Amino acid sequence: KDFEYKNVSFTMGPISISQFAEFSKFGIGALKLFQYIKTKQGLDRRSPWVKVDNVNAYKWFGLTSPSKWRAIKKLEEAKLIEVERKYGRAPRVKIICPKKKIN
């Protein structure tokens, strides 16, 4: 079920420019992770939680496992994402960064 989308080469789903700007502060790995999360949310449309597996993340956006974990750690510390970790399983991630900055 997780590998049914073949040759995905686009970001699907609504994109918030302010979220994109916040993620961009943490490097290209964070932007690739953002694209992956938004694409999975656009394809599934069931839950804000996304399972970040290594195979699709690499095939679709070139996100390697080490860069995925670096980005997850940085973004979680910055409180832009929420992460559910299970031992030996792909983490589930949800974006908690607000769509618009309120002054």
N, C-alpha and C positions, 0 to 999 in steps of 0.2 A: 504493500500500500504506500509506503513512504517513497518508493522509487518509481512511481508510475508516470511522473512528468519527465519526459525525455527532452533533452536538448533545450532546456530553458535558458534563454539568453537575454532576459529583460526583467525589469522590476515591475511587478504587478501589484496594484493596490494603491490607495491614496498615500501620497508622500507629503509630509509637513516640512516646509523649508526650515523652520526653526529647529525641528528635530534633526534634520540633515546637518545643519550648522553645528549643533551641539555634538553630534557623533563625529563630525569631521575634525574636531579638536583633538581627537585621540588616535588619529592616523588612518592609513588606508585599510588596515585590518578591521577597524571599527566600522568604516563605511561599507566594506564588503559584508560584514555581519548585519548591518542595517538593511542593506539590499536583500540579503537572504531572508531575514525576518519578514520584511514587507512583502516579498514575493510569496513566501509560504502562507502568510495571512491572506493575501489576495487569492491564492489558489484554493485554500481550504475554507476560509470564511466561517469557521465554526467557533474558534476560540482565539483569544489574544495570545495564548501560550503557543510557542513554536518549539518543536524538537529540532535541535541543531546537530544533525548528523554529519560525519566527516565526508561521506561519499558525495552527497548532493551539494554540500557547501563548496567542495573542491571542483566538482564538475561544472556547476552553474556559475560560480563567481571567483574561482581560483583561491578560495580561502582554505589554507592548510590548517592542519590540526594545531600546531604550535601557535600560529598567529590567531586562530580562533580563541584559544584559551587566554592568550595575552589580552586580546580585546575584551573578552568577557570579564576578566579580572578588573581591568581599568574602568570599564563602563559600570560594573557593579559598585566599585568604590566611589565613583562619581554619582551614584544613585540615578543613573539613566535607564538601567534595566534591572529586572528582578530575575533571579536564577533559582531553579529547583535542580539540585544535583542528586543523582542516584548512583551509587557505586557501580562502576562498570557499564554505565548506560550513558547515552547522549543526554546532555543537559537540556532542560526546557527553559526557555527564555521569554520574558514579556517586557515590552517597552513601557516604562513608567514616566519617561520624560514628557513634560507637558507639550502639547502641540503649539502653543503660543506663549511667549514670554509676557508676563503681566508685570508692569512696572509699579 
